[in-house]
Amino acid sequence: MKNIVVLAAFCFALIPTPIAQAESNASEKWAAFSTTAMSITGDIEVSPTAITMSTGSVLPIEAVKGDIPHLYRFTGADKLKLIRDNSFCMTNTTDGYIVLSYPTADELSMNVFQGDSPPVSDSNLDSQPNLCAIYNYQKPQAE
């Protein structure tokens, strides 16, 4: 019985999780799911250093160490060419923070905050100061 438990724990450890995938060097494609994502970013590709929008515009990101998992600093949002000339955050936002969260292995939520102050915690992100957008994505359907 002890061998079965050890084997099960070992096999479970080998299953990739969204957290492990986000921390690897590979980029990952996500299909726009929310109306906001469909109307502004379209489908995206996320790597450890950038988010590429469906229009081909690239938003540079940099991981921020701290208590909030998957917190990134972004720059150059004002230079993005997005669907229908929409803004990524607020009209004049250039820099800010993004928190990527994974409600399930097949879902990605991107909470965007404008300005120089990151969110204070990873709970209740939608009610924290400087939140300017929430985009939701899902894994693309297999072709």
MODELLER restraints for C-alpha pairs under 7 A, 6 or more apart:
rsr = mdl.restraints
at = mdl.atoms
rsr.add(forms.Gaussian(group=physical.xy_distance, feature=features.Distance(at['CA:17:A'], at['CA:105:A']), mean=6.79, stdev=0.5))
rsr.add(forms.Gaussian(group=physical.xy_distance, feature=features.Distance(at['CA:18:A'], at['CA:102:A']), mean=6.68, stdev=0.5))
rsr.add(forms.Gaussian(group=physical.xy_distance, feature=features.Distance(at['CA:18:A'], at['CA:105:A']), mean=5.71, stdev=0.5))
rsr.add(forms.Gaussian(group=physical.xy_distance, feature=features.Distance(at['CA:22:A'], at['CA:48:A']), mean=6.94, stdev=0.5))
rsr.add(forms.Gaussian(group=physical.xy_distance, feature=features.Distance(at['CA:23:A'], at['CA:48:A']), mean=6.69, stdev=0.5))
rsr.add(forms.Gaussian(group=physical.xy_distance, feature=features.Distance(at['CA:25:A'], at['CA:47:A']), mean=6.68, stdev=0.5))
rsr.add(forms.Gaussian(group=physical.xy_distance, feature=features.Distance(at['CA:25:A'], at['CA:48:A']), mean=6.20, stdev=0.5))
rsr.add(forms.Gaussian(group=physical.xy_distance, feature=features.Distance(at['CA:26:A'], at['CA:47:A']), mean=6.17, stdev=0.5))
rsr.add(forms.Gaussian(group=physical.xy_distance, feature=features.Distance(at['CA:27:A'], at['CA:45:A']), mean=6.27, stdev=0.5))
rsr.add(forms.Gaussian(group=physical.xy_distance, feature=features.Distance(at['CA:27:A'], at['CA:46:A']), mean=5.25, stdev=0.5))
rsr.add(forms.Gaussian(group=physical.xy_distance, feature=features.Distance(at['CA:27:A'], at['CA:47:A']), mean=4.14, stdev=0.5))
rsr.add(forms.Gaussian(group=physical.xy_distance, feature=features.Distance(at['CA:28:A'], at['CA:45:A']), mean=5.36, stdev=0.5))
rsr.add(forms.Gaussian(group=physical.xy_distance, feature=features.Distance(at['CA:28:A'], at['CA:46:A']), mean=5.22, stdev=0.5))
rsr.add(forms.Gaussian(group=physical.xy_distance, feature=features.Distance(at['CA:28:A'], at['CA:47:A']), mean=6.48, stdev=0.5))
rsr.add(forms.Gaussian(group=physical.xy_distance, feature=features.Distance(at['CA:29:A'], at['CA:44:A']), mean=5.88, stdev=0.5))
rsr.add(forms.Gaussian(group=physical.xy_distance, feature=features.Distance(at['CA:29:A'], at['CA:45:A']), mean=4.30, stdev=0.5))
rsr.add(forms.Gaussian(group=physical.xy_distance, feature=features.Distance(at['CA:29:A'], at['CA:46:A']), mean=6.45, stdev=0.5))
rsr.add(forms.Gaussian(group=physical.xy_distance, feature=features.Distance(at['CA:30:A'], at['CA:43:A']), mean=5.76, stdev=0.5))
rsr.add(forms.Gaussian(group=physical.xy_distance, feature=features.Distance(at['CA:30:A'], at['CA:44:A']), mean=5.34, stdev=0.5))
rsr.add(forms.Gaussian(group=physical.xy_distance, feature=features.Distance(at['CA:30:A'], at['CA:45:A']), mean=6.08, stdev=0.5))
rsr.add(forms.Gaussian(group=physical.xy_distance, feature=features.Distance(at['CA:30:A'], at['CA:137:A']), mean=5.72, stdev=0.5))
rsr.add(forms.Gaussian(group=physical.xy_distance, feature=features.Distance(at['CA:30:A'], at['CA:138:A']), mean=5.60, stdev=0.5))
rsr.add(forms.Gaussian(group=physical.xy_distance, feature=features.Distance(at['CA:30:A'], at['CA:139:A']), mean=5.12, stdev=0.5))
rsr.add(forms.Gaussian(group=physical.xy_distance, feature=features.Distance(at['CA:30:A'], at['CA:140:A']), mean=5.89, stdev=0.5))
rsr.add(forms.Gaussian(group=physical.xy_distance, feature=features.Distance(at['CA:31:A'], at['CA:43:A']), mean=4.47, stdev=0.5))
rsr.add(forms.Gaussian(group=physical.xy_distance, feature=features.Distance(at['CA:31:A'], at['CA:44:A']), mean=6.58, stdev=0.5))
rsr.add(forms.Gaussian(group=physical.xy_distance, feature=features.Distance(at['CA:31:A'], at['CA:137:A']), mean=5.29, stdev=0.5))
rsr.add(forms.Gaussian(group=physical.xy_distance, feature=features.Distance(at['CA:31:A'], at['CA:138:A']), mean=5.28, stdev=0.5))
rsr.add(forms.Gaussian(group=physical.xy_distance, feature=features.Distance(at['CA:31:A'], at['CA:139:A']), mean=5.93, stdev=0.5))
rsr.add(forms.Gaussian(group=physical.xy_distance, feature=features.Distance(at['CA:31:A'], at['CA:140:A']), mean=5.14, stdev=0.5))
rsr.add(forms.Gaussian(group=physical.xy_distance, feature=features.Distance(at['CA:32:A'], at['CA:38:A']), mean=5.17, stdev=0.5))
rsr.add(forms.Gaussian(group=physical.xy_distance, feature=features.Distance(at['CA:32:A'], at['CA:42:A']), mean=5.37, stdev=0.5))
rsr.add(forms.Gaussian(group=physical.xy_distance, feature=features.Distance(at['CA:32:A'], at['CA:43:A']), mean=4.74, stdev=0.5))
rsr.add(forms.Gaussian(group=physical.xy_distance, feature=features.Distance(at['CA:32:A'], at['CA:136:A']), mean=6.43, stdev=0.5))
rsr.add(forms.Gaussian(group=physical.xy_distance, feature=features.Distance(at['CA:32:A'], at['CA:137:A']), mean=4.57, stdev=0.5))
rsr.add(forms.Gaussian(group=physical.xy_distance, feature=features.Distance(at['CA:32:A'], at['CA:138:A']), mean=6.63, stdev=0.5))
rsr.add(forms.Gaussian(group=physical.xy_distance, feature=features.Distance(at['CA:33:A'], at['CA:136:A']), mean=5.46, stdev=0.5))
rsr.add(forms.Gaussian(group=physical.xy_distance, feature=features.Distance(at['CA:33:A'], at['CA:137:A']), mean=4.60, stdev=0.5))
rsr.add(forms.Gaussian(group=physical.xy_distance, feature=features.Distance(at['CA:33:A'], at['CA:138:A']), mean=6.05, stdev=0.5))
rsr.add(forms.Gaussian(group=physical.xy_distance, feature=features.Distance(at['CA:34:A'], at['CA:135:A']), mean=6.38, stdev=0.5))
rsr.add(forms.Gaussian(group=physical.xy_distance, feature=features.Distance(at['CA:34:A'], at['CA:136:A']), mean=5.11, stdev=0.5))
rsr.add(forms.Gaussian(group=physical.xy_distance, feature=features.Distance(at['CA:34:A'], at['CA:137:A']), mean=6.76, stdev=0.5))
rsr.add(forms.Gaussian(group=physical.xy_distance, feature=features.Distance(at['CA:36:A'], at['CA:135:A']), mean=5.99, stdev=0.5))
rsr.add(forms.Gaussian(group=physical.xy_distance, feature=features.Distance(at['CA:37:A'], at['CA:135:A']), mean=4.96, stdev=0.5))
rsr.add(forms.Gaussian(group=physical.xy_distance, feature=features.Distance(at['CA:37:A'], at['CA:136:A']), mean=6.20, stdev=0.5))
rsr.add(forms.Gaussian(group=physical.xy_distance, feature=features.Distance(at['CA:39:A'], at['CA:83:A']), mean=6.34, stdev=0.5))
rsr.add(forms.Gaussian(group=physical.xy_distance, feature=features.Distance(at['CA:40:A'], at['CA:82:A']), mean=5.87, stdev=0.5))
rsr.add(forms.Gaussian(group=physical.xy_distance, feature=features.Distance(at['CA:40:A'], at['CA:83:A']), mean=5.05, stdev=0.5))
rsr.add(forms.Gaussian(group=physical.xy_distance, feature=features.Distance(at['CA:40:A'], at['CA:86:A']), mean=5.82, stdev=0.5))
rsr.add(forms.Gaussian(group=physical.xy_distance, feature=features.Distance(at['CA:41:A'], at['CA:53:A']), mean=5.44, stdev=0.5))
rsr.add(forms.Gaussian(group=physical.xy_distance, feature=features.Distance(at['CA:41:A'], at['CA:54:A']), mean=6.24, stdev=0.5))
rsr.add(forms.Gaussian(group=physical.xy_distance, feature=features.Distance(at['CA:41:A'], at['CA:82:A']), mean=5.93, stdev=0.5))
rsr.add(forms.Gaussian(group=physical.xy_distance, feature=features.Distance(at['CA:41:A'], at['CA:83:A']), mean=6.34, stdev=0.5))
rsr.add(forms.Gaussian(group=physical.xy_distance, feature=features.Distance(at['CA:42:A'], at['CA:53:A']), mean=6.45, stdev=0.5))
rsr.add(forms.Gaussian(group=physical.xy_distance, feature=features.Distance(at['CA:42:A'], at['CA:54:A']), mean=5.10, stdev=0.5))
rsr.add(forms.Gaussian(group=physical.xy_distance, feature=features.Distance(at['CA:43:A'], at['CA:53:A']), mean=6.38, stdev=0.5))
rsr.add(forms.Gaussian(group=physical.xy_distance, feature=features.Distance(at['CA:43:A'], at['CA:54:A']), mean=5.16, stdev=0.5))
rsr.add(forms.Gaussian(group=physical.xy_distance, feature=features.Distance(at['CA:44:A'], at['CA:51:A']), mean=6.65, stdev=0.5))
rsr.add(forms.Gaussian(group=physical.xy_distance, feature=features.Distance(at['CA:44:A'], at['CA:52:A']), mean=5.51, stdev=0.5))
rsr.add(forms.Gaussian(group=physical.xy_distance, feature=features.Distance(at['CA:44:A'], at['CA:53:A']), mean=4.75, stdev=0.5))
rsr.add(forms.Gaussian(group=physical.xy_distance, feature=features.Distance(at['CA:44:A'], at['CA:54:A']), mean=5.75, stdev=0.5))
rsr.add(forms.Gaussian(group=physical.xy_distance, feature=features.Distance(at['CA:45:A'], at['CA:51:A']), mean=5.66, stdev=0.5))
rsr.add(forms.Gaussian(group=physical.xy_distance, feature=features.Distance(at['CA:45:A'], at['CA:52:A']), mean=5.09, stdev=0.5))
rsr.add(forms.Gaussian(group=physical.xy_distance, feature=features.Distance(at['CA:45:A'], at['CA:53:A']), mean=6.78, stdev=0.5))
rsr.add(forms.Gaussian(group=physical.xy_distance, feature=features.Distance(at['CA:46:A'], at['CA:52:A']), mean=6.53, stdev=0.5))
rsr.add(forms.Gaussian(group=physical.xy_distance, feature=features.Distance(at['CA:49:A'], at['CA:60:A']), mean=5.93, stdev=0.5))
rsr.add(forms.Gaussian(group=physical.xy_distance, feature=features.Distance(at['CA:49:A'], at['CA:61:A']), mean=4.95, stdev=0.5))
rsr.add(forms.Gaussian(group=physical.xy_distance, feature=features.Distance(at['CA:49:A'], at['CA:62:A']), mean=5.68, stdev=0.5))
rsr.add(forms.Gaussian(group=physical.xy_distance, feature=features.Distance(at['CA:50:A'], at['CA:58:A']), mean=6.42, stdev=0.5))
rsr.add(forms.Gaussian(group=physical.xy_distance, feature=features.Distance(at['CA:50:A'], at['CA:59:A']), mean=5.45, stdev=0.5))
rsr.add(forms.Gaussian(group=physical.xy_distance, feature=features.Distance(at['CA:50:A'], at['CA:60:A']), mean=4.39, stdev=0.5))
rsr.add(forms.Gaussian(group=physical.xy_distance, feature=features.Distance(at['CA:50:A'], at['CA:61:A']), mean=4.99, stdev=0.5))
rsr.add(forms.Gaussian(group=physical.xy_distance, feature=features.Distance(at['CA:51:A'], at['CA:58:A']), mean=5.74, stdev=0.5))
rsr.add(forms.Gaussian(group=physical.xy_distance, feature=features.Distance(at['CA:51:A'], at['CA:59:A']), mean=5.16, stdev=0.5))
rsr.add(forms.Gaussian(group=physical.xy_distance, feature=features.Distance(at['CA:51:A'], at['CA:60:A']), mean=6.60, stdev=0.5))
rsr.add(forms.Gaussian(group=physical.xy_distance, feature=features.Distance(at['CA:52:A'], at['CA:58:A']), mean=4.44, stdev=0.5))
rsr.add(forms.Gaussian(group=physical.xy_distance, feature=features.Distance(at['CA:52:A'], at['CA:59:A']), mean=6.32, stdev=0.5))
rsr.add(forms.Gaussian(group=physical.xy_distance, feature=features.Distance(at['CA:55:A'], at['CA:81:A']), mean=6.75, stdev=0.5))
rsr.add(forms.Gaussian(group=physical.xy_distance, feature=features.Distance(at['CA:55:A'], at['CA:82:A']), mean=6.16, stdev=0.5))
rsr.add(forms.Gaussian(group=physical.xy_distance, feature=features.Distance(at['CA:55:A'], at['CA:83:A']), mean=7.00, stdev=0.5))
rsr.add(forms.Gaussian(group=physical.xy_distance, feature=features.Distance(at['CA:57:A'], at['CA:80:A']), mean=5.54, stdev=0.5))
rsr.add(forms.Gaussian(group=physical.xy_distance, feature=features.Distance(at['CA:57:A'], at['CA:81:A']), mean=5.79, stdev=0.5))
rsr.add(forms.Gaussian(group=physical.xy_distance, feature=features.Distance(at['CA:58:A'], at['CA:80:A']), mean=6.98, stdev=0.5))
rsr.add(forms.Gaussian(group=physical.xy_distance, feature=features.Distance(at['CA:59:A'], at['CA:74:A']), mean=6.84, stdev=0.5))
rsr.add(forms.Gaussian(group=physical.xy_distance, feature=features.Distance(at['CA:59:A'], at['CA:75:A']), mean=6.94, stdev=0.5))
rsr.add(forms.Gaussian(group=physical.xy_distance, feature=features.Distance(at['CA:59:A'], at['CA:76:A']), mean=6.60, stdev=0.5))
rsr.add(forms.Gaussian(group=physical.xy_distance, feature=features.Distance(at['CA:59:A'], at['CA:77:A']), mean=6.47, stdev=0.5))
rsr.add(forms.Gaussian(group=physical.xy_distance, feature=features.Distance(at['CA:60:A'], at['CA:74:A']), mean=5.78, stdev=0.5))
rsr.add(forms.Gaussian(group=physical.xy_distance, feature=features.Distance(at['CA:60:A'], at['CA:75:A']), mean=6.08, stdev=0.5))
rsr.add(forms.Gaussian(group=physical.xy_distance, feature=features.Distance(at['CA:61:A'], at['CA:72:A']), mean=5.87, stdev=0.5))
rsr.add(forms.Gaussian(group=physical.xy_distance, feature=features.Distance(at['CA:61:A'], at['CA:73:A']), mean=5.48, stdev=0.5))
rsr.add(forms.Gaussian(group=physical.xy_distance, feature=features.Distance(at['CA:61:A'], at['CA:74:A']), mean=4.49, stdev=0.5))
rsr.add(forms.Gaussian(group=physical.xy_distance, feature=features.Distance(at['CA:61:A'], at['CA:75:A']), mean=6.90, stdev=0.5))
rsr.add(forms.Gaussian(group=physical.xy_distance, feature=features.Distance(at['CA:62:A'], at['CA:72:A']), mean=5.21, stdev=0.5))
rsr.add(forms.Gaussian(group=physical.xy_distance, feature=features.Distance(at['CA:62:A'], at['CA:73:A']), mean=5.23, stdev=0.5))
rsr.add(forms.Gaussian(group=physical.xy_distance, feature=features.Distance(at['CA:62:A'], at['CA:74:A']), mean=6.58, stdev=0.5))
rsr.add(forms.Gaussian(group=physical.xy_distance, feature=features.Distance(at['CA:63:A'], at['CA:71:A']), mean=6.03, stdev=0.5))
rsr.add(forms.Gaussian(group=physical.xy_distance, feature=features.Distance(at['CA:63:A'], at['CA:72:A']), mean=4.41, stdev=0.5))
rsr.add(forms.Gaussian(group=physical.xy_distance, feature=features.Distance(at['CA:63:A'], at['CA:73:A']), mean=6.46, stdev=0.5))
rsr.add(forms.Gaussian(group=physical.xy_distance, feature=features.Distance(at['CA:64:A'], at['CA:71:A']), mean=5.53, stdev=0.5))
rsr.add(forms.Gaussian(group=physical.xy_distance, feature=features.Distance(at['CA:64:A'], at['CA:72:A']), mean=5.28, stdev=0.5))
rsr.add(forms.Gaussian(group=physical.xy_distance, feature=features.Distance(at['CA:64:A'], at['CA:73:A']), mean=6.54, stdev=0.5))
rsr.add(forms.Gaussian(group=physical.xy_distance, feature=features.Distance(at['CA:68:A'], at['CA:121:A']), mean=6.08, stdev=0.5))
rsr.add(forms.Gaussian(group=physical.xy_distance, feature=features.Distance(at['CA:68:A'], at['CA:122:A']), mean=5.54, stdev=0.5))
rsr.add(forms.Gaussian(group=physical.xy_distance, feature=features.Distance(at['CA:70:A'], at['CA:99:A']), mean=5.61, stdev=0.5))
rsr.add(forms.Gaussian(group=physical.xy_distance, feature=features.Distance(at['CA:70:A'], at['CA:100:A']), mean=5.33, stdev=0.5))
rsr.add(forms.Gaussian(group=physical.xy_distance, feature=features.Distance(at['CA:70:A'], at['CA:101:A']), mean=7.00, stdev=0.5))
rsr.add(forms.Gaussian(group=physical.xy_distance, feature=features.Distance(at['CA:71:A'], at['CA:97:A']), mean=6.94, stdev=0.5))
rsr.add(forms.Gaussian(group=physical.xy_distance, feature=features.Distance(at['CA:71:A'], at['CA:98:A']), mean=5.79, stdev=0.5))
rsr.add(forms.Gaussian(group=physical.xy_distance, feature=features.Distance(at['CA:71:A'], at['CA:99:A']), mean=4.60, stdev=0.5))
rsr.add(forms.Gaussian(group=physical.xy_distance, feature=features.Distance(at['CA:71:A'], at['CA:100:A']), mean=6.70, stdev=0.5))
rsr.add(forms.Gaussian(group=physical.xy_distance, feature=features.Distance(at['CA:72:A'], at['CA:97:A']), mean=5.53, stdev=0.5))
rsr.add(forms.Gaussian(group=physical.xy_distance, feature=features.Distance(at['CA:72:A'], at['CA:98:A']), mean=5.12, stdev=0.5))
rsr.add(forms.Gaussian(group=physical.xy_distance, feature=features.Distance(at['CA:72:A'], at['CA:99:A']), mean=6.37, stdev=0.5))
rsr.add(forms.Gaussian(group=physical.xy_distance, feature=features.Distance(at['CA:73:A'], at['CA:96:A']), mean=5.83, stdev=0.5))
rsr.add(forms.Gaussian(group=physical.xy_distance, feature=features.Distance(at['CA:73:A'], at['CA:97:A']), mean=4.48, stdev=0.5))
rsr.add(forms.Gaussian(group=physical.xy_distance, feature=features.Distance(at['CA:73:A'], at['CA:98:A']), mean=6.37, stdev=0.5))
rsr.add(forms.Gaussian(group=physical.xy_distance, feature=features.Distance(at['CA:74:A'], at['CA:95:A']), mean=5.51, stdev=0.5))
rsr.add(forms.Gaussian(group=physical.xy_distance, feature=features.Distance(at['CA:74:A'], at['CA:96:A']), mean=5.43, stdev=0.5))
rsr.add(forms.Gaussian(group=physical.xy_distance, feature=features.Distance(at['CA:74:A'], at['CA:97:A']), mean=5.75, stdev=0.5))
rsr.add(forms.Gaussian(group=physical.xy_distance, feature=features.Distance(at['CA:75:A'], at['CA:94:A']), mean=5.89, stdev=0.5))
rsr.add(forms.Gaussian(group=physical.xy_distance, feature=features.Distance(at['CA:75:A'], at['CA:95:A']), mean=4.41, stdev=0.5))
rsr.add(forms.Gaussian(group=physical.xy_distance, feature=features.Distance(at['CA:75:A'], at['CA:96:A']), mean=6.79, stdev=0.5))
rsr.add(forms.Gaussian(group=physical.xy_distance, feature=features.Distance(at['CA:76:A'], at['CA:94:A']), mean=5.06, stdev=0.5))
rsr.add(forms.Gaussian(group=physical.xy_distance, feature=features.Distance(at['CA:76:A'], at['CA:95:A']), mean=6.22, stdev=0.5))
rsr.add(forms.Gaussian(group=physical.xy_distance, feature=features.Distance(at['CA:77:A'], at['CA:88:A']), mean=6.38, stdev=0.5))
rsr.add(forms.Gaussian(group=physical.xy_distance, feature=features.Distance(at['CA:77:A'], at['CA:93:A']), mean=6.44, stdev=0.5))
rsr.add(forms.Gaussian(group=physical.xy_distance, feature=features.Distance(at['CA:77:A'], at['CA:94:A']), mean=4.67, stdev=0.5))
rsr.add(forms.Gaussian(group=physical.xy_distance, feature=features.Distance(at['CA:77:A'], at['CA:95:A']), mean=6.34, stdev=0.5))
rsr.add(forms.Gaussian(group=physical.xy_distance, feature=features.Distance(at['CA:78:A'], at['CA:92:A']), mean=6.58, stdev=0.5))
rsr.add(forms.Gaussian(group=physical.xy_distance, feature=features.Distance(at['CA:78:A'], at['CA:93:A']), mean=6.07, stdev=0.5))
rsr.add(forms.Gaussian(group=physical.xy_distance, feature=features.Distance(at['CA:78:A'], at['CA:94:A']), mean=4.89, stdev=0.5))
rsr.add(forms.Gaussian(group=physical.xy_distance, feature=features.Distance(at['CA:89:A'], at['CA:112:A']), mean=6.91, stdev=0.5))
rsr.add(forms.Gaussian(group=physical.xy_distance, feature=features.Distance(at['CA:89:A'], at['CA:114:A']), mean=6.88, stdev=0.5))
rsr.add(forms.Gaussian(group=physical.xy_distance, feature=features.Distance(at['CA:89:A'], at['CA:132:A']), mean=5.34, stdev=0.5))
rsr.add(forms.Gaussian(group=physical.xy_distance, feature=features.Distance(at['CA:89:A'], at['CA:133:A']), mean=5.86, stdev=0.5))
rsr.add(forms.Gaussian(group=physical.xy_distance, feature=features.Distance(at['CA:90:A'], at['CA:132:A']), mean=6.49, stdev=0.5))
rsr.add(forms.Gaussian(group=physical.xy_distance, feature=features.Distance(at['CA:93:A'], at['CA:114:A']), mean=6.28, stdev=0.5))
rsr.add(forms.Gaussian(group=physical.xy_distance, feature=features.Distance(at['CA:95:A'], at['CA:114:A']), mean=6.40, stdev=0.5))
rsr.add(forms.Gaussian(group=physical.xy_distance, feature=features.Distance(at['CA:95:A'], at['CA:115:A']), mean=5.96, stdev=0.5))
rsr.add(forms.Gaussian(group=physical.xy_distance, feature=features.Distance(at['CA:96:A'], at['CA:113:A']), mean=5.54, stdev=0.5))
rsr.add(forms.Gaussian(group=physical.xy_distance, feature=features.Distance(at['CA:96:A'], at['CA:114:A']), mean=4.35, stdev=0.5))
rsr.add(forms.Gaussian(group=physical.xy_distance, feature=features.Distance(at['CA:96:A'], at['CA:115:A']), mean=4.73, stdev=0.5))
rsr.add(forms.Gaussian(group=physical.xy_distance, feature=features.Distance(at['CA:96:A'], at['CA:116:A']), mean=6.01, stdev=0.5))
rsr.add(forms.Gaussian(group=physical.xy_distance, feature=features.Distance(at['CA:97:A'], at['CA:112:A']), mean=5.92, stdev=0.5))
rsr.add(forms.Gaussian(group=physical.xy_distance, feature=features.Distance(at['CA:97:A'], at['CA:113:A']), mean=5.04, stdev=0.5))
rsr.add(forms.Gaussian(group=physical.xy_distance, feature=features.Distance(at['CA:97:A'], at['CA:114:A']), mean=6.46, stdev=0.5))
rsr.add(forms.Gaussian(group=physical.xy_distance, feature=features.Distance(at['CA:97:A'], at['CA:118:A']), mean=5.92, stdev=0.5))
rsr.add(forms.Gaussian(group=physical.xy_distance, feature=features.Distance(at['CA:98:A'], at['CA:110:A']), mean=6.49, stdev=0.5))
rsr.add(forms.Gaussian(group=physical.xy_distance, feature=features.Distance(at['CA:98:A'], at['CA:111:A']), mean=5.57, stdev=0.5))
rsr.add(forms.Gaussian(group=physical.xy_distance, feature=features.Distance(at['CA:98:A'], at['CA:112:A']), mean=4.63, stdev=0.5))
rsr.add(forms.Gaussian(group=physical.xy_distance, feature=features.Distance(at['CA:98:A'], at['CA:113:A']), mean=6.20, stdev=0.5))
rsr.add(forms.Gaussian(group=physical.xy_distance, feature=features.Distance(at['CA:99:A'], at['CA:110:A']), mean=5.77, stdev=0.5))
rsr.add(forms.Gaussian(group=physical.xy_distance, feature=features.Distance(at['CA:99:A'], at['CA:111:A']), mean=5.20, stdev=0.5))
rsr.add(forms.Gaussian(group=physical.xy_distance, feature=features.Distance(at['CA:99:A'], at['CA:112:A']), mean=6.69, stdev=0.5))
rsr.add(forms.Gaussian(group=physical.xy_distance, feature=features.Distance(at['CA:100:A'], at['CA:108:A']), mean=6.79, stdev=0.5))
rsr.add(forms.Gaussian(group=physical.xy_distance, feature=features.Distance(at['CA:100:A'], at['CA:109:A']), mean=5.77, stdev=0.5))
rsr.add(forms.Gaussian(group=physical.xy_distance, feature=features.Distance(at['CA:100:A'], at['CA:110:A']), mean=4.75, stdev=0.5))
rsr.add(forms.Gaussian(group=physical.xy_distance, feature=features.Distance(at['CA:100:A'], at['CA:111:A']), mean=6.60, stdev=0.5))
rsr.add(forms.Gaussian(group=physical.xy_distance, feature=features.Distance(at['CA:101:A'], at['CA:108:A']), mean=5.82, stdev=0.5))
rsr.add(forms.Gaussian(group=physical.xy_distance, feature=features.Distance(at['CA:101:A'], at['CA:109:A']), mean=5.19, stdev=0.5))
rsr.add(forms.Gaussian(group=physical.xy_distance, feature=features.Distance(at['CA:101:A'], at['CA:110:A']), mean=6.55, stdev=0.5))
rsr.add(forms.Gaussian(group=physical.xy_distance, feature=features.Distance(at['CA:102:A'], at['CA:108:A']), mean=4.79, stdev=0.5))
rsr.add(forms.Gaussian(group=physical.xy_distance, feature=features.Distance(at['CA:102:A'], at['CA:109:A']), mean=6.26, stdev=0.5))
rsr.add(forms.Gaussian(group=physical.xy_distance, feature=features.Distance(at['CA:106:A'], at['CA:138:A']), mean=5.49, stdev=0.5))
rsr.add(forms.Gaussian(group=physical.xy_distance, feature=features.Distance(at['CA:106:A'], at['CA:139:A']), mean=5.11, stdev=0.5))
rsr.add(forms.Gaussian(group=physical.xy_distance, feature=features.Distance(at['CA:107:A'], at['CA:137:A']), mean=5.79, stdev=0.5))
rsr.add(forms.Gaussian(group=physical.xy_distance, feature=features.Distance(at['CA:107:A'], at['CA:138:A']), mean=4.43, stdev=0.5))
rsr.add(forms.Gaussian(group=physical.xy_distance, feature=features.Distance(at['CA:107:A'], at['CA:139:A']), mean=6.42, stdev=0.5))
rsr.add(forms.Gaussian(group=physical.xy_distance, feature=features.Distance(at['CA:108:A'], at['CA:136:A']), mean=5.84, stdev=0.5))
rsr.add(forms.Gaussian(group=physical.xy_distance, feature=features.Distance(at['CA:108:A'], at['CA:137:A']), mean=5.04, stdev=0.5))
rsr.add(forms.Gaussian(group=physical.xy_distance, feature=features.Distance(at['CA:108:A'], at['CA:138:A']), mean=6.04, stdev=0.5))
rsr.add(forms.Gaussian(group=physical.xy_distance, feature=features.Distance(at['CA:109:A'], at['CA:135:A']), mean=5.83, stdev=0.5))
rsr.add(forms.Gaussian(group=physical.xy_distance, feature=features.Distance(at['CA:109:A'], at['CA:136:A']), mean=4.54, stdev=0.5))
rsr.add(forms.Gaussian(group=physical.xy_distance, feature=features.Distance(at['CA:109:A'], at['CA:137:A']), mean=6.31, stdev=0.5))
rsr.add(forms.Gaussian(group=physical.xy_distance, feature=features.Distance(at['CA:110:A'], at['CA:134:A']), mean=5.67, stdev=0.5))
rsr.add(forms.Gaussian(group=physical.xy_distance, feature=features.Distance(at['CA:110:A'], at['CA:135:A']), mean=5.08, stdev=0.5))
rsr.add(forms.Gaussian(group=physical.xy_distance, feature=features.Distance(at['CA:110:A'], at['CA:136:A']), mean=6.30, stdev=0.5))
rsr.add(forms.Gaussian(group=physical.xy_distance, feature=features.Distance(at['CA:111:A'], at['CA:133:A']), mean=6.05, stdev=0.5))
rsr.add(forms.Gaussian(group=physical.xy_distance, feature=features.Distance(at['CA:111:A'], at['CA:134:A']), mean=4.62, stdev=0.5))
rsr.add(forms.Gaussian(group=physical.xy_distance, feature=features.Distance(at['CA:111:A'], at['CA:135:A']), mean=6.59, stdev=0.5))
rsr.add(forms.Gaussian(group=physical.xy_distance, feature=features.Distance(at['CA:112:A'], at['CA:131:A']), mean=5.85, stdev=0.5))
rsr.add(forms.Gaussian(group=physical.xy_distance, feature=features.Distance(at['CA:112:A'], at['CA:132:A']), mean=5.78, stdev=0.5))
rsr.add(forms.Gaussian(group=physical.xy_distance, feature=features.Distance(at['CA:112:A'], at['CA:133:A']), mean=5.13, stdev=0.5))
rsr.add(forms.Gaussian(group=physical.xy_distance, feature=features.Distance(at['CA:112:A'], at['CA:134:A']), mean=6.20, stdev=0.5))
rsr.add(forms.Gaussian(group=physical.xy_distance, feature=features.Distance(at['CA:113:A'], at['CA:130:A']), mean=5.13, stdev=0.5))
rsr.add(forms.Gaussian(group=physical.xy_distance, feature=features.Distance(at['CA:113:A'], at['CA:131:A']), mean=4.33, stdev=0.5))
rsr.add(forms.Gaussian(group=physical.xy_distance, feature=features.Distance(at['CA:113:A'], at['CA:132:A']), mean=5.51, stdev=0.5))
rsr.add(forms.Gaussian(group=physical.xy_distance, feature=features.Distance(at['CA:114:A'], at['CA:130:A']), mean=5.42, stdev=0.5))
rsr.add(forms.Gaussian(group=physical.xy_distance, feature=features.Distance(at['CA:114:A'], at['CA:131:A']), mean=6.56, stdev=0.5))
rsr.add(forms.Gaussian(group=physical.xy_distance, feature=features.Distance(at['CA:114:A'], at['CA:132:A']), mean=6.43, stdev=0.5))
rsr.add(forms.Gaussian(group=physical.xy_distance, feature=features.Distance(at['CA:119:A'], at['CA:128:A']), mean=6.54, stdev=0.5))
